[in-house]
Structures are given as structure tokens and as C-alpha cells.
Amino acid sequence: MEHAPCISQIATLLADPKRSAMMWALMDGTARQAEELALLAGLSPSSANAHLGRLSAGGLLKVEARGRKRFFRLAAPEIGAAV
């Protein structure tokens, strides 16, 4: 086995209701901007960016740069199935 995910770290990331709300908004496979995810989760843009940074660092999200904008999506379809 090359790399086994640490289940407790993933559970910690998903335990926060605001992060879970942003993850839920991405379950359909779309990529969304941080501002949109902030609105959906009821967060300020700066708080949303901090949460999205944690989810990205944890390997749950990937970031796509489109010009000056950053879009977030699930890192893999299997993440949506697992959640």
C-alpha cells in the first residue's frame, strides 16, 4: 500500500459543519469559487478561504486556477462517494 489516508484526520476535517457544508456543495462534481462556497456555508470569504485551505491540504479538494480566480472541486470522485 503506497499511502493510506489517515481516517482520523479526514474525520476531523469533515467534523466542522461549515467545511461539511462546503464539501456538500461540491458533491455534484462542479468547481466553485471560494466566494460562492462562503455564501453557501454562511461564512465570510476570509473564513471560507481558511477552511478551503485546510480541506485542500488534507487532500479532499483540489484547486484550479482560471485566470485570476481559483475554483475548488473534490480531489477525486471517490471522495464524494465516501462522504
C-alpha positions in Angstrom: 0.0 0.0 0.0 1.6 3.3 -1.1 -0.3 5.8 1.0 -3.2 5.1 3.3 -5.3 8.1 4.3 -5.4 8.9 8.0 -9.1 8.4 8.8 -8.9 10.5 11.9 -7.5 13.5 10.0 -10.2 13.2 7.4 -12.9 12.9 10.1 -11.5 16.0 11.8 -11.8 17.9 8.6 -15.3 16.8 8.0 -16.5 17.3 11.6 -16.7 21.1 11.2 -20.2 22.0 10.0 -19.0 24.8 7.7 -16.5 22.6 6.0 -19.1 19.9 5.6 -21.5 22.4 4.0 -18.8 23.4 1.5 -18.0 19.8 0.7 -21.7 19.0 0.3 -22.0 21.9 -2.2 -19.2 20.2 -4.3 -20.7 16.7 -4.4 -22.2 17.3 -7.8 -18.7 17.4 -9.3 -18.8 21.1 -10.1 -16.0 23.5 -9.4 -17.0 26.6 -7.4 -15.3 29.8 -6.3 -14.5 30.4 -2.7 -16.9 33.3 -2.6 -19.8 31.1 -3.6 -18.9 28.4 -1.1 -18.6 31.1 1.6 -22.1 32.2 0.8 -23.5 28.7 0.8 -21.8 27.9 4.2 -22.7 31.2 5.8 -19.0 32.3 6.2 -17.0 35.4 5.4 -14.8 35.0 2.4 -11.6 35.0 4.5 -13.0 32.3 6.8 -14.0 30.2 3.8 -10.5 30.5 2.4 -9.1 29.3 5.6 -11.4 26.3 5.7 -10.8 25.6 2.0 -7.1 25.7 2.6 -7.4 23.0 5.3 -9.6 20.8 3.0 -7.1 21.2 0.2 -4.1 20.5 2.4 -5.9 17.4 3.7 -6.2 16.1 0.1 -10.0 16.4 -0.1 -10.2 19.3 -2.5 -8.1 20.4 -5.5 -7.7 24.0 -6.7 -8.0 25.1 -10.3 -6.7 28.5 -11.3 -8.7 30.1 -14.1 -7.1 33.4 -14.8 -7.1 35.3 -11.5 -9.8 33.2 -10.0 -9.5 30.0 -8.0 -12.0 27.2 -8.2 -12.4 24.3 -5.8 -13.6 20.8 -6.5 -13.4 17.4 -4.9 -10.0 16.0 -5.4 -11.5 12.7 -6.7 -15.0 11.3 -7.3 -14.3 8.6 -4.7 -14.3 11.4 -2.0 -17.9 12.2 -2.8 -18.9 8.5 -2.6 -17.0 8.1 0.8 -18.6 11.2 2.3 
